[in-house]
Amino acid sequence: MTLDSRLLELVRCPDCHGTLSVQERDGVTTLVCDACGLVYPVRDDIPVLLVDEATRPGDPGRSGGPRPEAE
């Protein structure tokens, strides 16, 4: 999986505006916010930068629901 490096220079975490880093694990690519730790999925080489789609590290069972602090 390759994400355009120019895109990665421009995009920021929609929640806290922190920088995003590419993480690849077990063949799955994600973008991780260096500031708040939210993990955004990448589907078909397209980053899904929706806070409702993001997960927190250590919370593998949750995807797509509201974040706990938003409840």
Distance bins in CASP14 RR format, pairs under 12 A and 6 or more apart:
PFRMAT RR
TARGET T0000
AUTHOR 0000-0000-0000
RMODE 2
METHOD distances of the structure
MODEL  1
1 22 0 0 0 0 1 0 0 0 0 0 0
1 23 0 0 0 0 0 1 0 0 0 0 0
1 24 1 0 0 1 0 0 0 0 0 0 0
1 25 0 0 0 0 0 1 0 0 0 0 0
1 27 1 0 0 1 0 0 0 0 0 0 0
1 28 0 0 0 0 1 0 0 0 0 0 0
1 29 1 0 1 0 0 0 0 0 0 0 0
1 30 0 0 0 0 0 1 0 0 0 0 0
1 31 0 0 0 0 0 1 0 0 0 0 0
1 41 0 0 0 0 0 1 0 0 0 0 0
1 42 1 0 0 1 0 0 0 0 0 0 0
1 43 0 0 0 0 0 1 0 0 0 0 0
1 44 0 0 0 0 1 0 0 0 0 0 0
1 45 1 0 0 1 0 0 0 0 0 0 0
1 46 0 0 0 0 0 1 0 0 0 0 0
1 47 0 0 0 0 0 1 0 0 0 0 0
2 8 0 0 0 0 0 1 0 0 0 0 0
2 22 0 0 0 0 1 0 0 0 0 0 0
2 24 0 0 0 0 0 1 0 0 0 0 0
2 29 0 0 0 0 1 0 0 0 0 0 0
2 42 0 0 0 0 0 1 0 0 0 0 0
2 45 1 0 0 1 0 0 0 0 0 0 0
3 9 0 0 0 0 0 1 0 0 0 0 0
3 10 0 0 0 0 0 1 0 0 0 0 0
3 11 0 0 0 0 1 0 0 0 0 0 0
3 20 0 0 0 0 1 0 0 0 0 0 0
3 21 0 0 0 0 0 1 0 0 0 0 0
3 22 1 0 0 1 0 0 0 0 0 0 0
3 23 0 0 0 0 0 1 0 0 0 0 0
3 24 0 0 0 0 0 1 0 0 0 0 0
3 29 1 0 0 1 0 0 0 0 0 0 0
3 30 0 0 0 0 0 1 0 0 0 0 0
3 31 0 0 0 0 1 0 0 0 0 0 0
3 40 0 0 0 0 0 1 0 0 0 0 0
3 42 1 0 0 1 0 0 0 0 0 0 0
3 43 0 0 0 0 0 1 0 0 0 0 0
3 44 0 0 0 0 0 1 0 0 0 0 0
3 45 1 0 0 1 0 0 0 0 0 0 0
3 46 0 0 0 0 1 0 0 0 0 0 0
3 47 1 0 0 1 0 0 0 0 0 0 0
3 49 0 0 0 0 0 1 0 0 0 0 0
4 10 0 0 0 0 1 0 0 0 0 0 0
4 11 0 0 0 0 1 0 0 0 0 0 0
4 22 0 0 0 0 0 1 0 0 0 0 0
4 42 0 0 0 0 0 1 0 0 0 0 0
4 45 0 0 0 0 1 0 0 0 0 0 0
4 46 0 0 0 0 0 1 0 0 0 0 0
4 47 0 0 0 0 0 1 0 0 0 0 0
5 11 0 0 0 0 0 1 0 0 0 0 0
5 22 0 0 0 0 1 0 0 0 0 0 0
7 20 0 0 0 0 1 0 0 0 0 0 0
7 22 0 0 0 0 0 1 0 0 0 0 0
7 31 0 0 0 0 0 1 0 0 0 0 0
7 42 0 0 0 0 0 1 0 0 0 0 0
7 45 0 0 0 0 0 1 0 0 0 0 0
7 46 0 0 0 0 1 0 0 0 0 0 0
7 47 1 0 0 1 0 0 0 0 0 0 0
7 49 0 0 0 0 0 1 0 0 0 0 0
8 19 0 0 0 0 1 0 0 0 0 0 0
8 20 1 0 0 1 0 0 0 0 0 0 0
8 21 0 0 0 0 1 0 0 0 0 0 0
8 22 1 0 0 1 0 0 0 0 0 0 0
8 29 0 0 0 0 0 1 0 0 0 0 0
8 31 0 0 0 0 1 0 0 0 0 0 0
8 32 0 0 0 0 0 1 0 0 0 0 0
8 34 0 0 0 0 0 1 0 0 0 0 0
8 40 0 0 0 0 0 1 0 0 0 0 0
8 42 0 0 0 0 0 1 0 0 0 0 0
8 47 0 0 0 0 1 0 0 0 0 0 0
8 49 0 0 0 0 0 1 0 0 0 0 0
9 19 0 0 0 0 1 0 0 0 0 0 0
9 20 0 0 0 0 0 1 0 0 0 0 0
10 19 0 0 0 0 0 1 0 0 0 0 0
10 20 0 0 0 0 1 0 0 0 0 0 0
10 47 0 0 0 0 0 1 0 0 0 0 0
10 49 0 0 0 0 0 1 0 0 0 0 0
11 17 0 0 0 0 0 1 0 0 0 0 0
11 18 0 0 0 0 1 0 0 0 0 0 0
11 19 0 0 0 0 1 0 0 0 0 0 0
11 20 1 0 1 0 0 0 0 0 0 0 0
11 21 0 0 0 0 0 1 0 0 0 0 0
11 22 0 0 0 0 0 1 0 0 0 0 0
11 31 1 0 0 1 0 0 0 0 0 0 0
11 33 0 0 0 0 0 1 0 0 0 0 0
11 40 0 0 0 0 1 0 0 0 0 0 0
11 42 0 0 0 0 0 1 0 0 0 0 0
11 46 0 0 0 0 0 1 0 0 0 0 0
11 47 1 0 0 1 0 0 0 0 0 0 0
11 48 0 0 0 0 0 1 0 0 0 0 0
11 49 1 0 0 1 0 0 0 0 0 0 0
12 18 1 0 1 0 0 0 0 0 0 0 0
12 19 1 0 0 1 0 0 0 0 0 0 0
12 20 1 0 0 1 0 0 0 0 0 0 0
12 21 0 0 0 0 0 1 0 0 0 0 0
12 31 0 0 0 0 0 1 0 0 0 0 0
12 33 0 0 0 0 1 0 0 0 0 0 0
12 34 0 0 0 0 0 1 0 0 0 0 0
12 35 0 0 0 0 1 0 0 0 0 0 0
12 36 0 0 0 0 0 1 0 0 0 0 0
12 38 0 0 0 0 0 1 0 0 0 0 0
12 40 0 0 0 0 0 1 0 0 0 0 0
12 47 0 0 0 0 0 1 0 0 0 0 0
12 49 0 0 0 0 1 0 0 0 0 0 0
13 19 1 0 0 1 0 0 0 0 0 0 0
13 20 1 0 0 1 0 0 0 0 0 0 0
13 21 0 0 0 0 0 1 0 0 0 0 0
13 31 0 0 0 0 1 0 0 0 0 0 0
13 32 0 0 0 0 1 0 0 0 0 0 0
13 33 1 1 0 0 0 0 0 0 0 0 0
13 34 0 0 0 0 1 0 0 0 0 0 0
13 35 1 0 0 1 0 0 0 0 0 0 0
13 36 1 0 0 1 0 0 0 0 0 0 0
13 37 0 0 0 0 1 0 0 0 0 0 0
13 38 1 0 0 1 0 0 0 0 0 0 0
13 39 0 0 0 0 0 1 0 0 0 0 0
13 40 1 0 0 1 0 0 0 0 0 0 0
13 47 0 0 0 0 0 1 0 0 0 0 0
13 49 1 0 0 1 0 0 0 0 0 0 0
13 50 0 0 0 0 0 1 0 0 0 0 0
13 51 0 0 0 0 1 0 0 0 0 0 0
13 54 0 0 0 0 1 0 0 0 0 0 0
14 20 0 0 0 0 1 0 0 0 0 0 0
14 31 0 0 0 0 0 1 0 0 0 0 0
14 33 0 0 0 0 1 0 0 0 0 0 0
14 36 0 0 0 0 0 1 0 0 0 0 0
14 38 0 0 0 0 1 0 0 0 0 0 0
14 40 0 0 0 0 1 0 0 0 0 0 0
14 47 0 0 0 0 0 1 0 0 0 0 0
14 48 0 0 0 0 0 1 0 0 0 0 0
14 49 1 0 1 0 0 0 0 0 0 0 0
14 50 1 0 0 1 0 0 0 0 0 0 0
14 51 1 0 1 0 0 0 0 0 0 0 0
14 52 0 0 0 0 0 1 0 0 0 0 0
14 53 0 0 0 0 0 1 0 0 0 0 0
14 54 0 0 0 0 1 0 0 0 0 0 0
14 67 0 0 0 0 0 1 0 0 0 0 0
15 33 1 0 0 1 0 0 0 0 0 0 0
15 35 0 0 0 0 1 0 0 0 0 0 0
15 36 1 0 1 0 0 0 0 0 0 0 0
15 37 0 0 0 0 1 0 0 0 0 0 0
15 38 1 0 1 0 0 0 0 0 0 0 0
15 39 0 0 0 0 0 1 0 0 0 0 0
15 40 0 0 0 0 1 0 0 0 0 0 0
15 49 0 0 0 0 1 0 0 0 0 0 0
15 50 0 0 0 0 0 1 0 0 0 0 0
15 51 1 0 1 0 0 0 0 0 0 0 0
15 52 0 0 0 0 0 1 0 0 0 0 0
15 53 0 0 0 0 0 1 0 0 0 0 0
15 54 1 0 0 1 0 0 0 0 0 0 0
15 56 0 0 0 0 0 1 0 0 0 0 0
15 67 0 0 0 0 1 0 0 0 0 0 0
15 69 0 0 0 0 0 1 0 0 0 0 0
15 70 0 0 0 0 0 1 0 0 0 0 0
16 33 1 0 0 1 0 0 0 0 0 0 0
16 34 0 0 0 0 1 0 0 0 0 0 0
16 35 1 0 1 0 0 0 0 0 0 0 0
16 36 1 0 1 0 0 0 0 0 0 0 0
16 37 0 0 0 0 1 0 0 0 0 0 0
16 38 1 0 0 1 0 0 0 0 0 0 0
16 51 0 0 0 0 1 0 0 0 0 0 0
16 54 0 0 0 0 0 1 0 0 0 0 0
17 33 0 0 0 0 1 0 0 0 0 0 0
17 34 0 0 0 0 0 1 0 0 0 0 0
17 35 1 0 0 1 0 0 0 0 0 0 0
17 36 0 0 0 0 1 0 0 0 0 0 0
17 38 0 0 0 0 0 1 0 0 0 0 0
17 49 0 0 0 0 0 1 0 0 0 0 0
17 51 0 0 0 0 0 1 0 0 0 0 0
18 31 0 0 0 0 0 1 0 0 0 0 0
18 32 0 0 0 0 0 1 0 0 0 0 0
18 33 1 0 1 0 0 0 0 0 0 0 0
18 34 1 0 0 1 0 0 0 0 0 0 0
18 35 1 0 1 0 0 0 0 0 0 0 0
18 36 1 0 0 1 0 0 0 0 0 0 0
18 37 0 0 0 0 1 0 0 0 0 0 0
18 38 0 0 0 0 1 0 0 0 0 0 0
18 40 0 0 0 0 0 1 0 0 0 0 0
18 49 0 0 0 0 0 1 0 0 0 0 0
19 31 0 0 0 0 1 0 0 0 0 0 0
19 32 0 0 0 0 1 0 0 0 0 0 0
19 33 1 0 0 1 0 0 0 0 0 0 0
19 34 1 0 1 0 0 0 0 0 0 0 0
19 35 1 0 0 1 0 0 0 0 0 0 0
19 36 0 0 0 0 0 1 0 0 0 0 0
19 37 0 0 0 0 0 1 0 0 0 0 0
20 29 0 0 0 0 0 1 0 0 0 0 0
20 30 0 0 0 0 1 0 0 0 0 0 0
20 31 1 0 1 0 0 0 0 0 0 0 0
20 32 1 0 0 1 0 0 0 0 0 0 0
20 33 1 0 1 0 0 0 0 0 0 0 0
20 34 1 0 0 1 0 0 0 0 0 0 0
20 35 0 0 0 0 1 0 0 0 0 0 0
20 36 0 0 0 0 0 1 0 0 0 0 0
20 37 0 0 0 0 1 0 0 0 0 0 0
20 38 0 0 0 0 1 0 0 0 0 0 0
20 39 0 0 0 0 1 0 0 0 0 0 0
20 40 1 0 0 1 0 0 0 0 0 0 0
20 42 0 0 0 0 0 1 0 0 0 0 0
20 47 1 0 0 1 0 0 0 0 0 0 0
20 48 0 0 0 0 0 1 0 0 0 0 0
20 49 0 0 0 0 1 0 0 0 0 0 0
20 54 0 0 0 0 0 1 0 0 0 0 0
21 29 0 0 0 0 0 1 0 0 0 0 0
21 30 0 0 0 0 1 0 0 0 0 0 0
21 31 1 0 0 1 0 0 0 0 0 0 0
21 32 1 0 1 0 0 0 0 0 0 0 0
21 33 0 0 0 0 1 0 0 0 0 0 0
21 34 1 0 1 0 0 0 0 0 0 0 0
21 35 0 0 0 0 0 1 0 0 0 0 0
21 37 0 0 0 0 1 0 0 0 0 0 0
21 38 0 0 0 0 0 1 0 0 0 0 0
21 39 0 0 0 0 0 1 0 0 0 0 0
21 40 0 0 0 0 0 1 0 0 0 0 0
21 47 0 0 0 0 0 1 0 0 0 0 0
22 28 0 0 0 0 0 1 0 0 0 0 0
22 29 1 0 0 1 0 0 0 0 0 0 0
22 30 1 0 0 1 0 0 0 0 0 0 0
22 31 1 0 0 1 0 0 0 0 0 0 0
22 32 1 0 0 1 0 0 0 0 0 0 0
22 33 0 0 0 0 0 1 0 0 0 0 0
22 34 0 0 0 0 0 1 0 0 0 0 0
22 39 0 0 0 0 0 1 0 0 0 0 0
22 40 0 0 0 0 0 1 0 0 0 0 0
22 42 0 0 0 0 1 0 0 0 0 0 0
22 45 0 0 0 0 0 1 0 0 0 0 0
22 47 0 0 0 0 1 0 0 0 0 0 0
23 29 1 0 0 1 0 0 0 0 0 0 0
23 30 1 0 1 0 0 0 0 0 0 0 0
23 31 1 0 0 1 0 0 0 0 0 0 0
23 32 1 0 1 0 0 0 0 0 0 0 0
23 33 0 0 0 0 0 1 0 0 0 0 0
23 34 0 0 0 0 0 1 0 0 0 0 0
23 37 0 0 0 0 0 1 0 0 0 0 0
23 38 0 0 0 0 0 1 0 0 0 0 0
23 39 1 0 0 1 0 0 0 0 0 0 0
23 40 0 0 0 0 1 0 0 0 0 0 0
23 41 0 0 0 0 0 1 0 0 0 0 0
23 42 0 0 0 0 1 0 0 0 0 0 0
23 47 0 0 0 0 0 1 0 0 0 0 0
23 57 0 0 0 0 1 0 0 0 0 0 0
24 30 1 0 0 1 0 0 0 0 0 0 0
24 31 0 0 0 0 0 1 0 0 0 0 0
24 32 0 0 0 0 0 1 0 0 0 0 0
24 42 0 0 0 0 1 0 0 0 0 0 0
25 32 0 0 0 0 0 1 0 0 0 0 0
25 39 0 0 0 0 0 1 0 0 0 0 0
25 42 0 0 0 0 0 1 0 0 0 0 0
25 57 0 0 0 0 0 1 0 0 0 0 0
25 60 0 0 0 0 0 1 0 0 0 0 0
26 60 0 0 0 0 0 1 0 0 0 0 0
27 42 0 0 0 0 0 1 0 0 0 0 0
28 39 0 0 0 0 0 1 0 0 0 0 0
28 40 0 0 0 0 0 1 0 0 0 0 0
28 41 0 0 0 0 1 0 0 0 0 0 0
28 42 0 0 0 0 1 0 0 0 0 0 0
28 43 0 0 0 0 0 1 0 0 0 0 0
28 55 0 0 0 0 0 1 0 0 0 0 0
28 60 0 0 0 0 0 1 0 0 0 0 0
29 39 0 0 0 0 0 1 0 0 0 0 0
29 40 0 0 0 0 0 1 0 0 0 0 0
29 41 0 0 0 0 1 0 0 0 0 0 0
29 42 1 0 1 0 0 0 0 0 0 0 0
29 43 0 0 0 0 1 0 0 0 0 0 0
29 44 0 0 0 0 0 1 0 0 0 0 0
29 45 0 0 0 0 1 0 0 0 0 0 0
29 46 0 0 0 0 0 1 0 0 0 0 0
29 47 0 0 0 0 1 0 0 0 0 0 0
29 48 0 0 0 0 0 1 0 0 0 0 0
30 37 0 0 0 0 0 1 0 0 0 0 0
30 38 0 0 0 0 1 0 0 0 0 0 0
30 39 1 0 1 0 0 0 0 0 0 0 0
30 40 1 0 0 1 0 0 0 0 0 0 0
30 41 1 0 1 0 0 0 0 0 0 0 0
30 42 1 0 0 1 0 0 0 0 0 0 0
30 43 0 0 0 0 0 1 0 0 0 0 0
30 47 0 0 0 0 1 0 0 0 0 0 0
30 48 0 0 0 0 1 0 0 0 0 0 0
30 49 0 0 0 0 0 1 0 0 0 0 0
30 53 0 0 0 0 0 1 0 0 0 0 0
30 54 0 0 0 0 1 0 0 0 0 0 0
30 55 0 0 0 0 1 0 0 0 0 0 0
30 56 0 0 0 0 0 1 0 0 0 0 0
30 57 0 0 0 0 0 1 0 0 0 0 0
30 60 0 0 0 0 0 1 0 0 0 0 0
30 63 0 0 0 0 0 1 0 0 0 0 0
31 37 0 0 0 0 0 1 0 0 0 0 0
31 38 0 0 0 0 1 0 0 0 0 0 0
31 39 1 0 0 1 0 0 0 0 0 0 0
31 40 1 0 1 0 0 0 0 0 0 0 0
31 41 0 0 0 0 1 0 0 0 0 0 0
31 42 1 0 0 1 0 0 0 0 0 0 0
31 43 0 0 0 0 0 1 0 0 0 0 0
31 45 0 0 0 0 0 1 0 0 0 0 0
31 46 0 0 0 0 0 1 0 0 0 0 0
31 47 1 0 1 0 0 0 0 0 0 0 0
31 48 0 0 0 0 1 0 0 0 0 0 0
31 49 1 0 0 1 0 0 0 0 0 0 0
31 50 0 0 0 0 0 1 0 0 0 0 0
31 53 0 0 0 0 0 1 0 0 0 0 0
31 54 0 0 0 0 1 0 0 0 0 0 0
31 55 0 0 0 0 0 1 0 0 0 0 0
32 38 1 0 0 1 0 0 0 0 0 0 0
32 39 1 0 1 0 0 0 0 0 0 0 0
32 40 1 0 0 1 0 0 0 0 0 0 0
32 41 0 0 0 0 0 1 0 0 0 0 0
32 42 0 0 0 0 0 1 0 0 0 0 0
32 47 0 0 0 0 0 1 0 0 0 0 0
32 54 0 0 0 0 1 0 0 0 0 0 0
32 55 0 0 0 0 0 1 0 0 0 0 0
32 56 0 0 0 0 0 1 0 0 0 0 0
32 57 1 0 0 1 0 0 0 0 0 0 0
33 39 1 0 0 1 0 0 0 0 0 0 0
33 40 1 0 0 1 0 0 0 0 0 0 0
33 47 0 0 0 0 0 1 0 0 0 0 0
33 49 0 0 0 0 0 1 0 0 0 0 0
33 51 0 0 0 0 0 1 0 0 0 0 0
33 54 0 0 0 0 1 0 0 0 0 0 0
33 55 0 0 0 0 0 1 0 0 0 0 0
33 56 0 0 0 0 0 1 0 0 0 0 0
33 57 0 0 0 0 0 1 0 0 0 0 0
36 51 0 0 0 0 0 1 0 0 0 0 0
36 54 0 0 0 0 1 0 0 0 0 0 0
36 55 0 0 0 0 0 1 0 0 0 0 0
36 56 0 0 0 0 1 0 0 0 0 0 0
36 57 0 0 0 0 0 1 0 0 0 0 0
36 67 0 0 0 0 0 1 0 0 0 0 0
36 69 0 0 0 0 0 1 0 0 0 0 0
37 51 0 0 0 0 0 1 0 0 0 0 0
37 54 0 0 0 0 1 0 0 0 0 0 0
37 55 0 0 0 0 1 0 0 0 0 0 0
37 56 1 0 0 1 0 0 0 0 0 0 0
37 57 1 0 0 1 0 0 0 0 0 0 0
37 58 0 0 0 0 0 1 0 0 0 0 0
37 59 0 0 0 0 0 1 0 0 0 0 0
37 67 0 0 0 0 0 1 0 0 0 0 0
38 48 0 0 0 0 0 1 0 0 0 0 0
38 49 0 0 0 0 1 0 0 0 0 0 0
38 50 0 0 0 0 0 1 0 0 0 0 0
38 51 1 0 0 1 0 0 0 0 0 0 0
38 52 0 0 0 0 0 1 0 0 0 0 0
38 53 0 0 0 0 1 0 0 0 0 0 0
38 54 1 0 1 0 0 0 0 0 0 0 0
38 55 1 0 0 1 0 0 0 0 0 0 0
38 56 1 0 0 1 0 0 0 0 0 0 0
38 57 0 0 0 0 1 0 0 0 0 0 0
38 58 0 0 0 0 0 1 0 0 0 0 0
38 59 0 0 0 0 0 1 0 0 0 0 0
38 62 0 0 0 0 0 1 0 0 0 0 0
38 67 0 0 0 0 1 0 0 0 0 0 0
38 69 0 0 0 0 0 1 0 0 0 0 0
39 47 0 0 0 0 0 1 0 0 0 0 0
39 48 0 0 0 0 0 1 0 0 0 0 0
39 49 0 0 0 0 0 1 0 0 0 0 0
39 51 0 0 0 0 0 1 0 0 0 0 0
39 53 0 0 0 0 1 0 0 0 0 0 0
39 54 1 0 0 1 0 0 0 0 0 0 0
39 55 1 0 1 0 0 0 0 0 0 0 0
39 56 1 0 0 1 0 0 0 0 0 0 0
39 57 1 0 0 1 0 0 0 0 0 0 0
39 58 0 0 0 0 1 0 0 0 0 0 0
39 59 0 0 0 0 1 0 0 0 0 0 0
39 60 0 0 0 0 1 0 0 0 0 0 0
39 62 0 0 0 0 0 1 0 0 0 0 0
39 63 0 0 0 0 1 0 0 0 0 0 0
39 64 0 0 0 0 0 1 0 0 0 0 0
39 67 0 0 0 0 0 1 0 0 0 0 0
40 46 0 0 0 0 0 1 0 0 0 0 0
40 47 1 0 1 0 0 0 0 0 0 0 0
40 48 1 0 1 0 0 0 0 0 0 0 0
40 49 1 0 1 0 0 0 0 0 0 0 0
40 50 1 0 0 1 0 0 0 0 0 0 0
40 51 0 0 0 0 1 0 0 0 0 0 0
40 52 0 0 0 0 0 1 0 0 0 0 0
40 53 1 0 0 1 0 0 0 0 0 0 0
40 54 1 0 1 0 0 0 0 0 0 0 0
40 55 0 0 0 0 1 0 0 0 0 0 0
40 56 0 0 0 0 0 1 0 0 0 0 0
40 63 0 0 0 0 0 1 0 0 0 0 0
40 64 0 0 0 0 0 1 0 0 0 0 0
41 47 1 0 0 1 0 0 0 0 0 0 0
41 48 1 0 1 0 0 0 0 0 0 0 0
41 49 0 0 0 0 1 0 0 0 0 0 0
41 50 0 0 0 0 1 0 0 0 0 0 0
41 52 0 0 0 0 0 1 0 0 0 0 0
41 53 1 0 0 1 0 0 0 0 0 0 0
41 54 1 0 0 1 0 0 0 0 0 0 0
41 55 0 0 0 0 1 0 0 0 0 0 0
41 63 1 0 0 1 0 0 0 0 0 0 0
41 64 0 0 0 0 1 0 0 0 0 0 0
42 48 1 0 0 1 0 0 0 0 0 0 0
42 49 0 0 0 0 1 0 0 0 0 0 0
42 53 0 0 0 0 0 1 0 0 0 0 0
42 54 0 0 0 0 0 1 0 0 0 0 0
43 49 0 0 0 0 0 1 0 0 0 0 0
43 50 0 0 0 0 0 1 0 0 0 0 0
43 53 0 0 0 0 1 0 0 0 0 0 0
43 63 0 0 0 0 0 1 0 0 0 0 0
46 53 0 0 0 0 0 1 0 0 0 0 0
47 53 0 0 0 0 1 0 0 0 0 0 0
47 54 0 0 0 0 0 1 0 0 0 0 0
48 54 0 0 0 0 1 0 0 0 0 0 0
48 55 0 0 0 0 0 1 0 0 0 0 0
48 63 0 0 0 0 0 1 0 0 0 0 0
48 64 0 0 0 0 1 0 0 0 0 0 0
50 63 0 0 0 0 0 1 0 0 0 0 0
50 64 0 0 0 0 1 0 0 0 0 0 0
50 65 0 0 0 0 0 1 0 0 0 0 0
50 66 0 0 0 0 0 1 0 0 0 0 0
50 67 0 0 0 0 0 1 0 0 0 0 0
51 64 0 0 0 0 1 0 0 0 0 0 0
51 65 0 0 0 0 1 0 0 0 0 0 0
51 66 0 0 0 0 1 0 0 0 0 0 0
51 67 1 0 0 1 0 0 0 0 0 0 0
51 69 0 0 0 0 0 1 0 0 0 0 0
51 70 0 0 0 0 1 0 0 0 0 0 0
52 62 0 0 0 0 0 1 0 0 0 0 0
52 63 0 0 0 0 1 0 0 0 0 0 0
52 64 1 0 1 0 0 0 0 0 0 0 0
52 65 1 0 1 0 0 0 0 0 0 0 0
52 66 1 0 0 1 0 0 0 0 0 0 0
52 67 1 0 0 1 0 0 0 0 0 0 0
52 70 0 0 0 0 1 0 0 0 0 0 0
53 62 0 0 0 0 0 1 0 0 0 0 0
53 63 1 0 0 1 0 0 0 0 0 0 0
53 64 1 0 1 0 0 0 0 0 0 0 0
53 65 0 0 0 0 1 0 0 0 0 0 0
53 66 0 0 0 0 0 1 0 0 0 0 0
53 67 0 0 0 0 0 1 0 0 0 0 0
54 62 0 0 0 0 1 0 0 0 0 0 0
54 63 0 0 0 0 1 0 0 0 0 0 0
54 64 0 0 0 0 1 0 0 0 0 0 0
54 65 0 0 0 0 1 0 0 0 0 0 0
54 66 0 0 0 0 0 1 0 0 0 0 0
54 67 1 0 0 1 0 0 0 0 0 0 0
54 70 0 0 0 0 0 1 0 0 0 0 0
55 61 1 0 0 1 0 0 0 0 0 0 0
55 62 1 0 1 0 0 0 0 0 0 0 0
55 63 1 0 1 0 0 0 0 0 0 0 0
55 64 1 0 0 1 0 0 0 0 0 0 0
55 65 0 0 0 0 1 0 0 0 0 0 0
55 66 0 0 0 0 0 1 0 0 0 0 0
55 67 0 0 0 0 1 0 0 0 0 0 0
55 68 0 0 0 0 0 1 0 0 0 0 0
56 62 1 0 0 1 0 0 0 0 0 0 0
56 63 0 0 0 0 0 1 0 0 0 0 0
56 64 0 0 0 0 0 1 0 0 0 0 0
56 65 0 0 0 0 0 1 0 0 0 0 0
56 67 1 0 0 1 0 0 0 0 0 0 0
56 68 0 0 0 0 1 0 0 0 0 0 0
56 69 0 0 0 0 0 1 0 0 0 0 0
59 65 0 0 0 0 0 1 0 0 0 0 0
59 67 0 0 0 0 1 0 0 0 0 0 0
59 68 0 0 0 0 1 0 0 0 0 0 0
62 68 0 0 0 0 1 0 0 0 0 0 0
62 71 0 0 0 0 0 1 0 0 0 0 0
64 70 0 0 0 0 0 1 0 0 0 0 0
65 71 0 0 0 0 1 0 0 0 0 0 0
END
